[in-house]
Amino acid sequence: MKRLTQTLTFLMLGAFALLFCDNSFAAEPERPVPLIFDTDIGNDVDDVLALGMIHALEDRGDCKLLAVTITKDNPLAASFTDAVNTFYGKGNIPIGICKSGVTPQPGKFNVLAEKKDNGKLRYPHDLKEPKQIPSAVSVLRKALAGAKDHSVVIAQVGFSTNLANLLKSPADKISPLTGEELVKQKVKLLSIMAGAFEKIPRKGKLVDHREYNVVKDIPAAKKLANDWPTPIVWSGFEIGLSVPYPHESIEEDYNYTAHHPLAEAYILYNPPPHDRPTWDLTSVLYAVFPHRGYFDLSEFGTVTVEDDGLTTFKKSDQGRHQYLKLNDLQRARLIEALVQLSSQPPQK
């Protein structure tokens, strides 16, 4: 791990030298960035690493986590999310769930929410009963209604179910605005891990890729791509695939405590020496640091979700969509940032 870190640091410094010679950097957004995290936590472990990274960024004063909403239809997803939040000293963050029937299995690591040692929960939390957990749409509406206009950034790293349902929501006692009106008034940016904008290697060939977050709820993905009223930046499958999380970090960087929910979730999902791609982390990092040069962006255009889940991009000066791009120097710097942020100890 030491040799890996030295190599990454050397490459990162080179990236800094090139990146910060560019005078085109826009002004940093106001800190902390109000952030909503929408996730299918339990279907892959990068959601968990991304949540840990959000807590590190909040401890640093870079973002404020307003809520977590979940598109995996199993109550243990909410319980485990609450356990992770509690581990980081923030067990009061609102959590909402959907009832979609999509991926209702508990998953390989959400069961950690029920893990006990000597009769006590290994990871304490108080969100244990499904009837305790509000709907994702109500949590989203409350978070947006209480925010400043054009301030909220949403990182969606699961299915589009919750945000599509938000757009369709009517005015209610939470807000006199419809969901679409709330989004238009309160949201600044949607940073989404979905789709694919390059062909993906498979069995020695480059092929079109129908990405998981899209194909699990194609109608919702279509709704989001067609009707979401703010800018969207898409992190395609190819981005996270090219920046795998080094397993050495899981084995070494989380040992400051006897039990760590991120490391244990990673091991249960696919144990080291597996290097898991960091799809969801990329959308979170861009959401909080859009002007730090971790990524390049495509030209403006429009993403279309086809009936079979394939995502296509068409350049247009009137489009509100862009997708992330990455060069080799950025890739090295990005991996180092993701490792350091994900493994940062809680500041309780």
ZIWOPE-V281166 format. One record per run of one state. SS is the DSSP state (2 for helix, 1 for strand, 0 for the rest). FROM is the first residue (numbers start at 0). LEN is the number of residues. Records with the same first field share a line. If there is no record, write none. Layout:
# ZIWOPE-V281166
SS: FROM-LEN + FROM-LEN
This chain:
# ZIWOPE-V281166
0: 0-1 + 19-13 + 39-6 + 59-3 + 70-4 + 87-6 + 97-12 + 114-1 + 117-2 + 121-8 + 132-1 + 145-6 + 156-4 + 168-10 + 193-6 + 202-2 + 207-4 + 215-2 + 227-4 + 235-1 + 241-2 + 244-2 + 252-8 + 270-6 + 277-1 + 288-7 + 297-3 + 305-5 + 315-5 + 325-2 + 342-6
2: 1-18 + 45-14 + 74-13 + 109-5 + 129-3 + 135-10 + 160-8 + 178-8 + 211-4 + 217-10 + 236-5 + 246-6 + 260-10 + 278-10 + 327-15
1: 32-7 + 62-8 + 93-4 + 115-2 + 119-2 + 133-2 + 151-5 + 186-7 + 199-3 + 204-3 + 231-4 + 243-1 + 276-1 + 295-2 + 300-5 + 310-5 + 320-5
